[in-house]
Amino acid sequence: MVDRRRRGVRTALVGEALRVALAGRARTDPGAGLDIVDLGGGTGGFAVPLAVEGHRVTVVDPSPDALASLERRASDEGVSELVRGVQGDATELPGLAGESSADAVLCHGVLEVVDDPVQALQAMASVLRKGGVLSLLVAQRNAVVLARALAGHLADARVALQDPDGRWGPTDPMPRRFDEAGITAQLVDAGFMVHTVHGVRTFADLVPSAFVDSEPGAAESLAELERAASQHPAFRALATQLHILATR
């Protein structure tokens, strides 16, 4: 199980970049919280902290159990009136959230598993207001090629490198992975303007857990290394995930 400190390292960069983007959007209406849609937001790992900051968040997720946990989490933090959970998926997004209703859409770890990524991106674009922010987090192909090779599964690594969906074989649990050029092109086709691309979890999945857990200051040092490497092209290409900020 991933410990709390390692989870913090893995999500810190995404949270930091997202808050900068939201602050830029909020300047168009100072003092007012934003309307945010979190597609596949599950138990509210991002939604509830954003509500604590005063934003109104609608979480669209297919799992009733996750939405029940979201409701409890929001209640515990005293932000139930700012968090709304709706059962559904990407294909239903415009009808559930409303067209041109959101200042920001979060889509973290969802595009890999939807039936049609192109349709999902178009649905996200439709619910965003003009100038609205998309925070997109996707699994990257290069990282799994490297991971399979380092684990000694060289044939799997070659398959993942050549497979159109970046899968290493029929038992791969991930339906698809992306590369930076491909996902950027899909975003542009869906009407988005890409502003920043960050590499996420470049080192966090490689550094031994025992070191992060036991060495004083190791988690903080790892977070600083991740931050420094996140926009470096050579290291970004090896990151487990890509975090992309785009506007409609």
Secondary structure, 3 states (H helix, E strand, C coil): CCCHHHHHHHHHHHHHHHHHHHHHHHCCCCCCCCEEEEECCCCCCCHHHHHHCCCEEEEEECCHHHHHHHHHHHHHCCCHHHEEEEECCHHHHHHHHCCCCEEEEEEECCCCCCCCHHHHHHHHHHHEEEEEEEEEEEEEHHHHHHHHHHCCCHHHHHHHHHCCCCCCCCCCCCCCCECHHHHHHHHHHCCCEEEEEEEECCCCCCCCHHHHHHCCCHHHHHHHHHHHHCCCHHHHCCCCEEEEEEEC
